[in-house]
Amino acid sequence: MSKAAFWQRGESLDFTNATTDMIEANTVMTLGSRICVAGTDILPGETGSIHVAGGFAFPKRKAESRRDLPFPGRQLMTIRFW
């Protein structure tokens, strides 16, 4: 049987920015098939926090296309994570 060692709590996770651009705090991002929110500014090559649990509200842009939404066909005002 496999065994696991505790790594960290799961509300926020460590995330290493593998891009060449800074990820600004509160940026909505994808992590695999899930969405998350950057908890801090994360510089390229650095590790910062991402939130994967909680409720977040953000304004909907007026010119936003429904195709650009994380869940097409819905008007998202609050994201609630699993």
C-alpha positions as CSV (number, residue, x, y, z in Angstrom):
1,M,0.0,0.0,0.0
2,S,1.3,3.5,-0.8
3,K,1.9,6.0,1.9
4,A,1.7,9.7,1.8
5,A,3.5,12.4,3.8
6,F,1.7,15.6,4.7
7,W,3.0,18.4,2.5
8,Q,0.9,21.5,3.2
9,R,-2.7,22.6,3.8
10,G,-4.9,22.8,0.7
11,E,-6.6,26.2,0.8
12,S,-3.5,27.9,-0.7
13,L,-0.8,26.1,-2.6
14,D,2.8,27.0,-3.5
15,F,3.0,27.8,-7.3
16,T,6.2,28.3,-9.3
17,N,5.8,30.8,-12.1
18,A,7.4,29.1,-15.1
19,T,6.5,32.0,-17.5
20,T,8.6,35.0,-18.4
21,D,5.9,37.4,-17.1
22,M,5.0,38.4,-13.6
23,I,1.7,37.0,-12.4
24,E,-0.1,39.8,-10.5
25,A,-1.9,39.1,-7.2
26,N,-5.6,38.3,-7.6
27,T,-5.1,37.1,-11.2
28,V,-7.6,34.3,-12.1
29,M,-5.6,31.4,-13.5
30,T,-6.0,27.7,-14.4
31,L,-4.3,24.9,-12.7
32,G,-5.0,21.8,-14.7
33,S,-8.7,21.6,-15.1
34,R,-9.3,23.9,-12.1
35,I,-9.3,27.6,-11.6
36,C,-7.3,29.4,-8.9
37,V,-6.4,33.0,-7.9
38,A,-2.9,34.2,-7.4
39,G,-2.5,35.2,-3.7
40,T,0.6,37.3,-4.3
41,D,2.6,38.8,-7.1
42,I,4.7,35.9,-8.5
43,L,7.8,36.9,-10.4
44,P,9.1,34.7,-13.2
45,G,10.9,31.7,-11.8
46,E,9.8,32.5,-8.3
47,T,7.3,30.6,-6.0
48,G,4.2,32.3,-4.6
49,S,0.8,31.4,-3.3
50,I,-2.3,30.5,-5.2
51,H,-5.8,30.2,-3.6
52,V,-7.7,27.1,-4.6
53,A,-10.5,27.3,-2.0
54,G,-12.8,30.2,-1.0
55,G,-15.1,32.6,-2.6
56,F,-13.9,35.5,-4.7
57,A,-16.0,38.3,-6.3
58,F,-14.9,40.3,-9.3
59,P,-16.5,42.7,-11.7
60,K,-17.6,41.4,-15.1
61,R,-16.2,43.4,-18.0
62,K,-19.0,44.9,-20.2
63,A,-17.3,43.9,-23.4
64,E,-16.4,40.4,-22.2
65,S,-17.3,37.6,-24.6
66,R,-19.1,34.6,-23.2
67,R,-16.5,32.5,-25.0
68,D,-13.8,34.0,-22.8
69,L,-15.5,32.9,-19.5
70,P,-14.1,29.9,-17.6
71,F,-17.5,28.3,-18.0
72,P,-19.1,29.4,-21.3
73,G,-22.6,30.6,-21.2
74,R,-22.6,31.7,-17.6
75,Q,-22.1,35.2,-16.2
76,L,-19.7,34.7,-13.3
77,M,-19.7,37.2,-10.5
78,T,-18.4,35.0,-7.7
79,I,-16.1,32.0,-8.0
80,R,-16.5,29.3,-5.3
81,F,-13.9,26.6,-5.2
82,W,-14.4,23.0,-4.3
